Amino acid sequence: MNSTAPSRSHLPALDGLRGLAILLVIVVHYGFGFDRVGLGRLELATQNVTRLGWVGVDLFFVLSGFLITGILLDAKGNNRYYRTFYARRMLRIFPVCYLLLLIIHFVNPIAYASDPTELAHFLSDEPWLWGYLANFRAVAVSRLGACHTAHFWSLAVEEQFYLFWPFLVAITPGKRFRALCFSLIGTAIASRLALVGIGVPHAAIHTLLFTRMDSLALGALLASLAREPEGLARIRPLAAKLLAPSAMVVVGLGLVFHSVSRHGMVMLTAGFTLLAIFFGSLLVLVVTAGKQSATAWFFESPPMRFFGKYSYAIYLYHFPLRPFVERLVDVRQPLAGSLILRQLVCLFVGTVLSTGLALVSWTLLEKPFLSLKKHFEYE
């Protein structure tokens, strides 16, 4: 048995990547609250750009695959491999998530008293949320969560990944691990193509683990490569060559099919994999960037690392806050004659409130629970 403790090296730039991911998600949820009817060209263009912020979730998936697999590879063979991994994951994930669900449980009946249909949807969805099964619920009812719990599907994907992935990492010999990652990527692509072909609702294709695991598996593949003697520096030239083309292919297909929506045909087939390649390439370039480079300066900057540090709580809180913020700002009424300016105010207020809640959550809830990790160390 290998009892070597896993590596504890921390890469500041990865916090910056997480920061980018959460900012993209906030932009998509707070950046296009106005209707398309009667908008001018500039407003339509702004709305179309901000709508692309949903790709932040795909960046989160690649990062999760990379970071979680790195932890598992470093701990492989450790006597406390499973116990420590699952205990530390639960301390990180469960407290803030379940507190939010508890708050929503008591607030929603009051907030949606005048909308019995939406409230009924939430009450039927709620058990699935507590069990990290929101993506399966989305498949069953062909829609994402009610009462602004739609973002829970991505939490479900990651939690389901955490359930089975440690076992696969443990039983797969090192030489076969990359083949495993490639097989999962291929399975995700084939699954999406098959489900599209037989007419399965888009909610199923978009939210199930086995149709979205290409991003997680690509991150896992990079984690394996990072543990070679030369690390990710060896594939930096390849990443540099893939970064722009992967994005251009997605955009090009979007122009042909008139959509780059996460529910559109482009994404439901090859698009998610191309996004994974783009963000995987970005991860490689960021991790291997020189300390004096513009890339390192941006992703290691205090603001980006700040948002990355609190990204989990911000992600949880920002979406349930959206109806309150939109009523507070009244996003459908121009500010100084500009809907864009009004939307920028909405974005600012939503970001401040979400981040403020995340800071309170970190201090009063997350940090105390995370301090318990010292009781769950690898040997």
PyMOL commands that set and color helices and strands:
alter all, ss='L'
color gray80, all
select helices_A, chain A and resi 12-30+41-75+81-111+116-130+134-141+152-171+174-197+202-207+209-226+231-257+265-287+294-299+302-309+311-329+339-375
alter helices_A, ss='H'
color red, helices_A
deselect
rebuild
show_as cartoon
